[in-house]
Amino acid sequence: MICPFCEKDHDKVIDSRASEAGRVVRRRRECLGCHKRFTTYERVEQTSRLMVIKRDGSRVPFDTQRALAGIMNACGKRPVADAVKRKIIEEVEEELSREFEREVESAVIGERIMRRLREVDPIAYIRFASEHLGMETIAEIQQELADLSTRPREVRDQQELFNPGGKAASGRA
């Protein structure tokens, strides 16, 4: 691995551990040239790229960096940690790769991101939603704000009260 500090290709692995629920291996390395430490991540390369069907019908490969840029823009200077932003993208990407084999509509990606932003920061959610949903008037934004304040917050992985395939809320099947 090339050292990001001195650009020599001579290092040793100091620590190696699974990360992101076992999907990534995190390695701490020490350059034997300049003795500085750095971190690398190893993950399985996806052989088939997920294609995004855009609103105009064109198809482009899913771009993690583009999705992250959308979240960064929505968050602006809001107090949302970079790790939280990356976690949103990781969760959405993982969810999409589980549910869709080859193609997914851009609207689905936007909805998944919006759902998570709503839980993290309502202002970032409104900013993202205004772009994603194509809001053009103050009235549309006000309606979304009204809906946001009246809808209960979603809690992911919470068991539903009447879920035919799962357990009842009381814990009894």
Summary of the structure (lengths in Angstrom):
residues: 173
radius of gyration: 20.6
end to end distance: 52.6
largest distance: 61.7
contacts: 409
relative contact order: 0.09
helix: 40%
strand: 19%
